[in-house]
Amino acid sequence: MLPLPTVLEPLVLSLCAAFTEPTFNRFAALCVGAILTRGRRTVTGMLHGAGGMAPGHFSDYHRVFSRARWSLWPLGKALATMVLRLVPDGEPVLVPIDDTTAQHKGKCVYGKGCHHDAVRSTHTHVVWRWGHRWVVAAISVALPFTSRRWALPVLAVLYRPEELNRAEKRRHKTPPCLARQMMAVLILWFRSRRFVFLGDGGYASHELASFCSRHARHATLISRFHGDANLYAPPTTRKRTGRPPLKGAKLPTPAQTVARSKRIRATVSWYGGQTRRVELVSGTGLWYKSGEGVVPVRWVHVHDIQGTHRDDYVYSTDLSLSPAQIVSWFTARWPIETTFQEVRAHLGFETPRQRVAKSVLRTAPCLLGLFSLIAVAYAEHLR
């Protein structure tokens, strides 16, 4: 085992269950190298950063990602367990879910596709990039050395283009499908916890809302909503024969309700760890989508009094939450965007040059997990 700092050693050892002993020793050396090196986080660069702490032939370290037999799921469970210790028992666990595109060009790169880059795009200009699209689930925690919450990644799944899934005879999964898979895994691993999943517009799907509604004891979804959503009242009558009705009378759309309702002022938690005065309009209804049934939701229209942010609609699958609480938790989603920026700047998230399937599927999630490991280690150091 490598000579590690006292605070880091138990955290790294908690990951050993995912590996055999030789592979774990090489993996730990690569983690140290990824922290110490500067520039590209290729395997060669990480070995250079680790120096004498990485004994043996260099090809053994390349095989850790490309050929060794180990799985990311046990690694993700160990990392999530580590991060959840920073969230007090009984407190809802905020889980921002979003995707990010890592540029990676080349003819023979596995899983590469042309994806929309939300960071570089604006409302009037759309940017597309060749590379990998990663769907990431993070846990939002309050750390002692910062005034705002941090989003620490625990799970990451590669979105494979539809043509690749067709060639490999695999069922195609959209980003919301991958997000639902990570939600289900977290609920299965930690049944005593209550999760509040936070999604942007790309995850404001009826499918995810229906999943969280079915698992309401363990999960709540808060995401963006649509001003023209189809909302219905609960059914008031029951048929004597045939299938019972799913919905009642048609309700006005959220936009129509906002136009004729009085706004209520409230103070909510805002982006950047601040508070802000806003005007809210709220309502409830059964969100209907043809072929997928209905989901009870509480929607909220948010108007920023200062005018720095455009008006927005958000919704929650938990009808008992207050409108101010829904908005406060939705704005807690933003730290995951900061995490993506910092992983690129400090851990070279876009710099690995792996091409084969196993290396591609493993390297980026490990760099995201390394960000969480460093943050937890520093938080433990300050205790």
N, C-alpha and C positions, 0 to 999 in steps of 0.2 A: 504494500500500500504506500502511496506517495506521502511525503511529509507535508501535511496540510495544516493551515491555521486551526487552532483549537475550536473556534466557533463553526468552522466550515466542515470539519471532519465528520461529525454525526449526521449532518445533512447529506453529504455525499454518500456516506455508508448506507443511508436509508434507501438509496436507489439500487443497491446491489442485487436485490431480488430479481431484477429483470435480466440479469446476465449470468454467465458462467464466470468463475474467478479470473481466468486469464483475460477474457474480454472486458470485464469490469475494470481491471487494472489499466488496460489500454484506454478504455473510455474515460476514466478519471484523468489520465494524463492529457488526453485531448481536450477535456474541459478546462484544465489548468492552462494549456496552451492557447485555447480560444480566449481566455481572459487576459493573458499576458501579451499576446501578439498584437500587432497593429497592422492595419491594411486588410488584405483579403483573408477570410477565414477558410482557406483551403486546408486540406489535411497536411500538406507540406508546410504551409505557413504555421499551423498550430504546432507541428513537431518542432519547428524552428523556435517558436515561443517557449515551448516546454523545456527545450535544451536537454540537459542531462537527466531530467525527470522522466524521459521517455526512452527506456532502454530497449534493445532489440532491433530487429530489422524494420525499416520504414514500411515495407509492404504489409506487415502485420497490422499496422494502424489503418492503412487504407481499407483492409478487409473488414474492419469493425463496422463500417457503414455499408460496404458493397456486398459482403458475403456472409458475415457472421450471423448466427441464428439467435435473434432476440426480437422482442416485440415492444412497440411503443406504448401499448395499453397498460402493462404493469408499471412502466416508467411514469405514465401520466397519472396513475392512481397514487403512486408514492409522492409525486410532486403536489397533487391536489390535497393530499392529507397534510403535507407540510404547510401549504399555504392556508388551509382552513384553520390551523391552530392560531392564526392571527385574527380570526373572526370569533367573537365571543359566542358561547353556546346560547341558543335561544334567539339569537339575532338573525334576521333574514340574510341570506348570502346573495349579494348582488353579483350577477354573472353577465357582463357585457359579451355579446357575440357579434363579430364582424368579420369581414374578409379583407385581405390585402394582396396586392399583386407584386411579386418579386420578379424583376426583369431578368431573363435568362435566355439568351439567343443561342442558336446552333441547330444544325439539321438533325442531330441524333439525340437531342435532349428528351428524356421521357416526360410525358405529361405536359409538355409545353403547349400553350395556346395563345390566342390574341384576346386580351381581356381589357375591359374598361378600367382605367386608372382613376379612381375617385379623387385621389389626392391632387393630381395635376389637372383635373378637369374643373371647369366652371359651369355656370348656368348657361353660358353662351358658347362654350368651346369644350368639346369632348375629346379626351386623349385616350388612345388605345396603345397597349404595350404587349410585346411578346414575352411570355414568361409563365410563371406558376401562380395560380390563385389559391391562397390558403384561407380556409375558414377556421377561425380561432375563437376558442372559448377561454375567457380570463375570469379571475375572481377579483373583485374590487375590495381593497383593504385600506385601512387607515394606518399609516406607518408613523412611528414617533419622530422621524426626522423631516417630515413635510406637512404642510398645512392642507394639502389636497389629497384625495384618495388616489391610489395607484391601482392599475389593472395588471395583474400578474398572470400571464398565460399559463394554462395547465394542459390544454388539449389543442391540437391543430391537425386538420385533415386537408389533404390536397383535393381540389376540385378537378376532376378529369374531364376533358372535353368529350362531347357526345360521340364523336367519331372514334376516339380511343376506346371508349367503353364498348362501342359496337364491334370494333376489331378484336377486343379481348373477350367478347361475349359476356359482358357484365352489364347488369341493370344500371341505367344511367341515373345518377343522383344529382339533383340540383343543389345549390348552396343551402336553401332552406331544409332540404332532406338531410344534408350532412349536419346541419345545426340541430335538427331533431334527434339524430343519432347521438350526438354529444350530450344533449339534454338527458336522454334516456340513460346513458352510461353514468352520468353524475348522480341521477336519482337512484339508480341501482346500487352504486357504491356507498352512498351516504344517505340512507333512508331516514336517519334521525334529523336531517337538516331540511330546511325549507329554502328553496332557491327562487330568486326573482331574476328571470332572464330578461336582458335588455337588448333590444334589436333596433337597428336603423331601418330606413325605408325598404331595403332589400330583404328584410326579414319580417316585414309587416304582413305576413301571409296568413290566410285562413287556416292552412294546414298546421302551422305552429300553434296558433291560438286554440285550435281544436285539441291538439295534443296536451297542452297545458291545462285546458279545461277538464280533460279526462283524468288528469293527475293533479287535481286542484289541491290535494292535501300536501303535496310536495313541491309544486311548481306554480309560478305565476309568470305570465308574459306581459311585458310593457314594451310597446313599440309605436312607430308612427301609424297614423290612421288616414283614412281618405274622407274628404269632405262630402263625397257623393256616395258613401257606402250604403248598401241595402240593409236597412234596419227594420225589424218587425217587433210587434208586441207579443207577449206570450199568448198561446192559444187559450181562449176562454171557454170553448165548447169541446166536447169529446164526441166523436162519431160512435154510433152504436155498432156499426159494422165497419170492417176495413181497418186500414192503418190509422193510428191516431195522428192528428195534425201536428206538424213541427212548429208552426208559427201562426201568429194571429194577424191582426190588421197591420197594414204598411204604416211605418212611422216616417215622419219628415227626415230628410237627410241631415247630417250634422251641420252642413252649410246653411240649410234652411232654418234650422233651430237657432243657430248663432245670429242670423240676420234679424230675428224678432225677439231675442232674449236679452235680458239685462245682464251685463257683465259684473262679476264679483271680483273685487280686488283681494289679493293675497300675497304673502311673502313666501318665496320658495327658494330652495337651494338651486344654485345656477352653475353654469360652466366656470371652471377655474377655481372651484371651492368657495365661491362668493354666494351672496344672497341677492335677490332682486324682487322688486314689486312688479307684479303682472296682473292682468285681468283674465279671468277664467269663465268659461261656459261649459257645463257638463251635462251629460245625459246617459241613459242606459238603453239597451235594446238587444235583440237577438240578431247577430250579424249572420246574414244568410249568403251562401254561395251555392249555386246550382250543382247538384251532385255530391256535395260535401256536408250538407246539413246546416245547422245553426250553432252559434257559439254566443253565450251571454257575455257582453262586454260593457265596460264603462268607458266612454270616450270623453276627452277633454280638449277644448279649444284654448290655446295659449296666445295671448297678445302681450308682447313686450312693451311696457309703457315708455321705456327709454328709446325704443325704435331701432336698436342695434341689431335685433334679430327679427326675421320675418315671422308672420303668424304661422302657427303650426297646429296639427291635430295629433294627439297621442291616445292610446287606449290601453286598458288593462283587462285581463281575464278575471281579476279579483274585484268583484263589485263592491266589496266592503271598504276598499281604499278610498280615501278622500281625494278630490281633484288635486289639491296642493301636494299630497304625498306622491301621487302618480307622476306629476311634473318633476318633483325633486328627484325621484329615482330615475326618471328617464334621462335627465341631464347628467346623472352619474355614469352614463354610458361613455362619455367623451374621453376619459383617461385611456381607453384602449387605443384611440388614435394617437395619443402621445406616446404610448408604449411602442407602437409600430415605428414612429419616428426615431425613438431612442435606440431601438434594436438595430435599425439601419445605421445610425450614427456611431454607436459604440461597440456593436458586436458583428458588424459586417453582414447583416442579414441577406443582402443581395449578392455578396461576393463569392460564395462557394461555386465551384464549377463542376459539380457532379452531373453525370449524364445517365447512368444506368438506373433502373427503377428503384432498387432498394436504397441506393445512396440518396436519390432525390427525395424519396418518401421519409427519410430519417433525419437528414442534416438540418433542414429548416426548423422542424419542430424541436430539435435539440437546442438550437440557438435561442429559440423563444423560451424554452424551459430554463436555459442557463440564465436568462434575464431574471426570471422569478427566483432562481436559486441564489443569485447574488443579492437581490433585494431582501430575501428572508434572512440570509446570513448577516447582513448589516443590521437588520432589525433585532436579531438575536444578540448581536454584539453590543447594542445600546441598552439592553435590559440590565 
